[in-house]
């Protein structure tokens, strides 16, 4: 498969996968991924060039490393036919670990919080509001979570008011899903221990060494107390 960007042709000779949707086509070659938007999508579903430029300068191991942005001349070349696309961007492939975050050591969460803190400060300074924050948009990597899929990020004066809550939701949503918590009160108990306890201690640089070795241990202890 090839991508034409104006007069330039980008070769993808060792494709690992081809994930299609109503919004975009995703092509993977080695350590590089290119996301090509379909022609008929609206601007709301597309990562804005100005925001891309800001996000590409974000220095955090917990955020997708963006590489190149391709303009309106992008076309896919399949079977010698050129299929018009609107825009595309590339980023580094993130290696997913086949593990649950709640079974990782507690230091894994601390490392993630540290990186998330850097991300929030940067996005707040640039007045960029996080969009589409849910467990499906984070990847469990070797050392911390990695946020992916920034398509719905936008410039907003509400960034400072909302970003801390939105970015922490990645963790709370993932923990609850991994623990199989569908009951509202169980999910709220886990969310409370994260927001009102663990995360606040971290933000105050007052993280204490917990007896629990993994988040799963902490969740089970929390639910036992709640259900007494």
PyMOL commands that set and color helices and strands:
alter all, ss='L'
color gray80, all
select helices_A, chain A and resi 43-45+49-55+101-103+106-126+135-137+159-178+184-203+215-226
alter helices_A, ss='H'
color red, helices_A
select strands_A, chain A and resi 2-5+8-11+15-20+24-29+32-37+66-70+74-78+81-84+88-92+128-129+138-140+145-147+154-155
alter strands_A, ss='S'
color yellow, strands_A
deselect
rebuild
show_as cartoon
